Amino acid sequence: MDANCYVEQVQKIPTTGERQNLTAVQLAVWGMGCPNCAKRVSNGLLALEGVLSAEVDHTTGFAFVEYNNRLVSTPDLLQAVAQAGDNGRHKYIAMLLEEASL
């Protein structure tokens, strides 16, 4: 793990509005090589209004995301993953594996 790659994990407190119309998805994420990559992807997802939680594991390549489906869409989540690596050093790609209403 590169010392210049360190990422601080974002902590999010969801609003009451974000806690409605909940959907959960599992994403496959490619391009993660270390725990900081997982934090970077998680932070990108949590930055979206409507995302309640994002658990990302670089060893399995999976992300589990809970979100309000009226505030954010699956394509928004996939785009957030791609943008999380949009710094020239990292490239992440995500694909929807499973979706369920909560």
C-alpha positions in Angstrom: 0.0 0.0 0.0 1.4 3.4 -1.1 1.7 5.9 1.8 0.5 8.6 -0.7 -2.7 6.7 -1.3 -4.1 7.1 2.2 -7.8 8.0 2.4 -9.8 9.0 5.4 -13.2 7.1 5.7 -16.2 9.4 5.6 -18.8 9.0 8.3 -22.4 9.9 7.2 -25.5 10.5 9.3 -28.5 10.0 6.9 -31.3 12.5 7.0 -34.9 11.4 7.6 -35.7 11.9 3.9 -32.8 9.6 3.0 -34.2 6.8 5.2 -37.4 6.4 3.0 -38.1 4.2 0.0 -35.1 2.0 0.7 -33.4 -0.2 -1.8 -30.2 -2.3 -1.4 -27.9 -3.3 -4.1 -24.8 -5.4 -4.4 -22.2 -4.2 -6.9 -19.2 -5.9 -8.3 -16.3 -3.4 -8.4 -13.1 -3.8 -10.4 -9.9 -1.9 -10.0 -9.5 -1.9 -6.2 -6.1 -3.0 -5.0 -6.0 -2.0 -1.3 -8.2 -0.9 1.7 -7.8 2.7 0.6 -9.3 1.9 -2.7 -12.4 0.5 -0.9 -12.5 3.7 1.3 -12.3 5.8 -1.9 -15.2 3.9 -3.5 -17.3 4.0 -0.3 -16.7 7.8 0.1 -17.8 8.4 -3.4 -21.0 6.5 -2.9 -21.7 8.2 0.5 -21.3 11.6 -1.1 -24.5 11.0 -3.1 -27.7 12.4 -1.5 -29.9 9.4 -0.8 -27.1 6.9 0.0 -27.5 5.7 3.6 -24.6 3.2 3.8 -21.9 1.7 1.6 -19.8 -1.3 2.7 -17.0 -2.0 0.2 -14.5 -4.8 0.4 -11.5 -4.7 -1.9 -10.6 -8.3 -1.3 -13.9 -9.7 -2.6 -14.6 -6.8 -5.1 -18.1 -6.3 -3.8 -20.0 -3.3 -2.5 -23.3 -3.4 -0.6 -25.2 -0.1 -0.8 -28.4 1.0 0.9 -30.1 4.0 -0.6 -33.4 5.9 -1.2 -34.5 5.0 -4.7 -36.3 8.3 -5.1 -33.2 10.4 -4.5 -30.6 8.3 -6.3 -30.6 5.7 -9.0 -28.5 2.6 -9.8 -26.8 4.4 -12.7 -25.9 7.2 -10.2 -24.2 4.6 -8.0 -22.2 3.2 -10.9 -21.2 6.7 -12.0 -20.1 7.5 -8.4 -17.8 4.4 -8.3 -16.2 5.4 -11.6 -15.7 9.0 -10.5 -14.2 7.8 -7.2 -11.2 6.7 -9.2 -11.1 9.6 -11.5 -7.8 11.0 -10.3 -5.5 9.6 -12.9 -4.0 7.0 -10.6 -7.1 4.8 -10.0 -9.8 3.4 -12.3 -12.8 1.7 -10.8 -15.7 0.1 -12.7 -18.9 -1.2 -11.2 -21.7 -3.5 -12.3 -25.0 -4.2 -10.6 -25.3 -7.8 -9.3 -28.4 -7.8 -7.2 -31.1 -5.3 -6.1 -33.8 -5.6 -3.5 -36.4 -3.3 -1.8 -36.1 -3.1 1.9 
